[in-house]
Amino acid sequence: MKCAVPDLVQTINDVNSICEASLFRHSSTFEPCHDKLNERNSTCLNEWKLVHDVAEDPRVDGELQKKFCDEFFGKDNCLEKEMSEVCGVEVWQGFKKNQLALNKIAGYCTFD
Protein backbone atom coordinates (compact mmCIF):
# COMPACT_ATOMS: atom_id res chain seq x y z
CA MET A 1 0.00 0.00 0.00
CA LYS A 2 2.80 2.43 0.83
CA CYS A 3 4.26 2.05 -2.66
CA ALA A 4 0.90 2.27 -4.42
CA VAL A 5 -0.45 5.27 -2.49
CA PRO A 6 2.40 7.38 -1.05
CA ASP A 7 -0.07 9.90 0.43
CA LEU A 8 -1.27 7.17 2.81
CA VAL A 9 2.14 6.37 4.29
CA GLN A 10 1.56 8.30 7.54
CA THR A 11 -1.96 6.93 7.92
CA ILE A 12 -0.71 3.37 7.44
CA ASN A 13 2.10 3.95 9.95
CA ASP A 14 -0.41 5.37 12.46
CA VAL A 15 -2.77 2.42 12.04
CA ASN A 16 0.14 0.01 12.52
CA SER A 17 1.18 1.85 15.71
CA ILE A 18 -2.36 1.69 17.09
CA CYS A 19 -2.60 -2.02 16.30
CA GLU A 20 0.80 -2.73 17.84
CA ALA A 21 -0.13 -0.84 21.02
CA SER A 22 -3.44 -2.69 21.26
CA LEU A 23 -1.79 -6.06 20.74
CA PHE A 24 0.81 -5.23 23.41
CA ARG A 25 -1.86 -4.08 25.87
CA HIS A 26 -3.74 -7.38 25.49
CA SER A 27 -0.67 -9.59 25.32
CA SER A 28 0.28 -12.36 27.71
CA THR A 29 3.28 -10.19 28.56
CA PHE A 30 1.42 -7.05 29.62
CA GLU A 31 -1.91 -8.29 31.06
CA PRO A 32 -0.33 -10.07 34.06
CA CYS A 33 1.78 -6.96 34.64
CA HIS A 34 -1.29 -4.75 34.61
CA ASP A 35 -2.97 -7.05 37.15
CA LYS A 36 0.09 -6.98 39.43
CA LEU A 37 0.27 -3.19 39.22
CA ASN A 38 -3.41 -2.88 40.11
CA GLU A 39 -2.95 -5.23 43.09
CA ARG A 40 -0.25 -2.90 44.44
CA ASN A 41 -2.79 -0.06 44.52
CA SER A 42 0.11 2.38 44.28
CA THR A 43 -0.23 6.13 44.41
CA CYS A 44 1.79 6.36 41.21
CA LEU A 45 -0.64 4.27 39.19
CA ASN A 46 -3.76 5.70 40.85
CA GLU A 47 -2.75 9.28 40.06
CA TRP A 48 -1.50 8.58 36.52
CA LYS A 49 -3.64 9.91 33.66
CA LEU A 50 -3.92 7.92 30.45
CA VAL A 51 -5.40 10.94 28.64
CA HIS A 52 -5.34 14.57 29.57
CA ASP A 53 -8.30 16.35 31.13
CA VAL A 54 -9.91 19.06 29.03
CA ALA A 55 -11.22 22.42 30.20
CA GLU A 56 -13.31 24.96 28.30
CA ASP A 57 -11.10 27.84 29.44
CA PRO A 58 -8.07 27.79 27.08
CA ARG A 59 -5.73 28.98 29.86
CA VAL A 60 -6.85 26.21 32.22
CA ASP A 61 -6.77 23.68 29.37
CA GLY A 62 -3.17 24.69 28.61
CA GLU A 63 -2.22 24.19 32.25
CA LEU A 64 -3.90 20.76 32.31
CA GLN A 65 -2.12 19.73 29.13
CA LYS A 66 1.25 20.91 30.49
CA LYS A 67 0.71 18.91 33.69
CA PHE A 68 -0.33 15.88 31.63
CA CYS A 69 2.84 16.09 29.53
CA ASP A 70 5.07 16.75 32.55
CA GLU A 71 3.62 13.62 34.17
CA PHE A 72 3.26 11.54 30.99
CA PHE A 73 4.77 8.53 32.79
CA GLY A 74 3.56 9.50 36.25
CA LYS A 75 4.81 12.05 38.71
CA ASP A 76 8.61 12.06 38.56
CA ASN A 77 8.33 9.25 35.95
CA CYS A 78 7.28 6.85 38.71
CA LEU A 79 5.73 4.40 36.22
CA GLU A 80 9.18 3.46 34.98
CA LYS A 81 10.27 2.44 38.47
CA GLU A 82 6.96 0.71 39.32
CA MET A 83 6.66 -1.21 36.09
CA SER A 84 10.34 -2.16 35.95
CA GLU A 85 10.22 -3.49 39.54
CA VAL A 86 6.94 -5.38 39.18
CA CYS A 87 7.07 -6.54 35.56
CA GLY A 88 10.66 -6.15 34.38
CA VAL A 89 12.50 -3.63 32.26
CA GLU A 90 11.45 -5.24 28.95
CA VAL A 91 7.75 -4.76 29.75
CA TRP A 92 8.42 -1.16 30.76
CA GLN A 93 10.28 -0.53 27.50
CA GLY A 94 7.41 -2.01 25.45
CA PHE A 95 4.86 0.07 27.36
CA LYS A 96 6.91 3.24 26.93
CA LYS A 97 7.44 2.62 23.20
CA ASN A 98 3.72 2.14 22.61
CA GLN A 99 2.63 5.12 24.75
CA LEU A 100 5.05 7.40 22.91
CA ALA A 101 3.82 6.12 19.55
CA LEU A 102 0.19 6.79 20.53
CA ASN A 103 1.14 10.23 21.82
CA LYS A 104 2.80 11.02 18.49
CA ILE A 105 -0.45 10.18 16.71
CA ALA A 106 -2.61 12.16 19.17
CA GLY A 107 -0.17 15.06 19.27
CA TYR A 108 -0.74 15.86 22.95
CA CYS A 109 2.88 16.29 24.00
CA THR A 110 6.13 17.19 22.31
CA PHE A 111 9.16 15.40 23.69
CA ASP A 112 12.81 15.92 22.77
TALIN-V7809 format. One record per residue. RES is the residue in three letters. OMEGA is omega as a letter, one per 30 degrees, with the letter a starting at -180 (NA if undefined). Layout:
res={RES RES}
omega={OMEGA OMEGA}
//
This chain:
res={MET LYS CYS ALA VAL PRO ASP LEU VAL GLN THR ILE ASN ASP VAL ASN SER ILE CYS GLU ALA SER LEU PHE ARG HIS SER SER THR PHE GLU PRO CYS HIS ASP LYS LEU ASN GLU ARG ASN SER THR CYS LEU ASN GLU TRP LYS LEU VAL HIS ASP VAL ALA GLU ASP PRO ARG VAL ASP GLY GLU LEU GLN LYS LYS PHE CYS ASP GLU PHE PHE GLY LYS ASP ASN CYS LEU GLU LYS GLU MET SER GLU VAL CYS GLY VAL GLU VAL TRP GLN GLY PHE LYS LYS ASN GLN LEU ALA LEU ASN LYS ILE ALA GLY TYR CYS THR PHE ASP}
omega={a l a a a l a a a l l l l l l l l l a l l l l a a a l l a a l l l l l l l l l a a l a a a a a l l l a l a l l l a l l l l l l a l l l a l a a l l l a a a l l a a a l l a a a a a l l a l l a a a l l l l l l l a l l a l l l NA}
//
